[in-house]
């Protein structure tokens, strides 16, 4: 159960579905409640599939390119840290590339936004993907990996519920409330990223001695 809570908390913090609420509200403001529900479900389903594929196949991708697990953790840690700083500074949307010229226009022309930009890159970004690849290598037992998959499912279910209630959350918390929560999560995300980097560097130095 401790592993389940750890994976859930770490993955939820890095994905930060609450930070996606303003984006979801903006993209679905002209949709009907039924269309919003469908978009929420598809986005959560897309995220679950992407994360599951990353969790089970990431190891073989690393082997194909000759990348060590420690290099991945260090690179992933750097990405996670920059995401955390983006949350702290209130530039999460810009960090995800949503503020680039032409991106917004392209998004609003899409018939469905459940895959892009909601699933990728807003939720299932490089930070969460690299984290799961590292966890697959770290937890070798079948039961541990089963708990990790259950945690991934729980995070995606939570994401669906948050997106499903996004318009109500936005009204209740307001922009300042969501920003405050995102800053707190950002601090946790930075700590997770630094821990990944520190543990990997320590392991590499230990192997080289």
Buried (B, 14 or more C-beta within 10 A) or exposed (E): EEBBEBBBBBBBBBBBBBBBBBBBBBBBEEBEEEEBBBBBBBBBBBBBEBBBEBBBEBBEEBEEEEEBBBEBBBBBBBBBBBBBBBBBEBEBBEBBEBEEEEEBEEBEEEEEBBBBBBBBBBBBBBBBBBBBBBBBBEBEEEEBBEBBBBBBBBBBEBBBEBBBBBBEBBEEBEEEEBBEBBBEBBBBBBBBBBBBBEBBBEBBEEEEE
